[in-house]
Amino acid sequence: MTERFIKWEIIKVVMAETVTITKKEYQKLKKKEEIDTELLKDIASGIKDVLKGRIKEV
């Protein structure tokens, strides 16, 4: 880590803000996060398959 990066991380922590949302909004955001994480795992798995030659061109 460079000194510049460390300073940026400290600034980010100091500038944290609090936001109030409804429980419904929170649950909706949580669900989207779960879907995004699942999609990223699937994409990463697909890329690994391609790199290892397990995907055949049709």
C-alpha positions as CSV (number, residue, x, y, z in Angstrom):
1,M,0.0,0.0,0.0
2,T,1.2,3.4,-0.8
3,E,1.0,6.3,1.6
4,R,-1.5,8.0,-0.8
5,F,-3.8,5.0,-0.7
6,I,-3.7,4.8,3.1
7,K,-4.6,8.5,3.4
8,W,-7.6,8.0,1.0
9,E,-8.8,5.1,3.1
10,I,-8.6,7.2,6.3
11,I,-10.5,10.0,4.5
12,K,-13.2,7.6,3.4
13,V,-13.7,6.4,7.0
14,V,-14.0,9.9,8.4
15,M,-16.5,11.0,5.7
16,A,-18.9,8.1,6.4
17,E,-22.6,9.1,6.5
18,T,-25.7,7.6,8.0
19,V,-28.7,7.1,5.8
20,T,-32.2,6.1,7.1
21,I,-34.3,3.8,4.9
22,T,-37.4,1.8,5.4
23,K,-37.2,-1.9,6.2
24,K,-38.8,-2.7,2.9
25,E,-36.1,-0.7,1.0
26,Y,-33.4,-2.4,3.1
27,Q,-34.7,-5.9,2.2
28,K,-34.9,-5.0,-1.5
29,L,-31.3,-3.8,-1.5
30,K,-30.2,-6.9,0.4
31,K,-31.9,-9.1,-2.2
32,K,-30.2,-7.3,-5.0
33,E,-26.9,-7.7,-3.3
34,E,-27.5,-11.4,-3.0
35,I,-28.4,-11.7,-6.7
36,D,-25.4,-9.6,-7.7
37,T,-23.1,-11.8,-5.6
38,E,-24.5,-14.9,-7.1
39,L,-24.2,-13.6,-10.7
40,L,-20.6,-12.6,-10.1
41,K,-19.8,-16.1,-8.8
42,D,-21.5,-17.6,-11.9
43,I,-19.5,-15.3,-14.2
44,A,-16.2,-16.1,-12.4
45,S,-17.0,-19.8,-12.7
46,G,-17.8,-19.5,-16.4
47,I,-14.5,-17.6,-17.0
48,K,-12.6,-20.4,-15.2
49,D,-14.3,-23.0,-17.4
50,V,-13.3,-21.1,-20.6
51,L,-9.7,-20.7,-19.4
52,K,-9.5,-24.4,-18.6
53,G,-11.0,-25.3,-22.0
54,R,-14.1,-26.9,-20.6
55,I,-16.4,-24.8,-22.9
56,K,-16.9,-26.1,-26.5
57,E,-17.8,-23.8,-29.3
58,V,-21.2,-24.7,-30.9
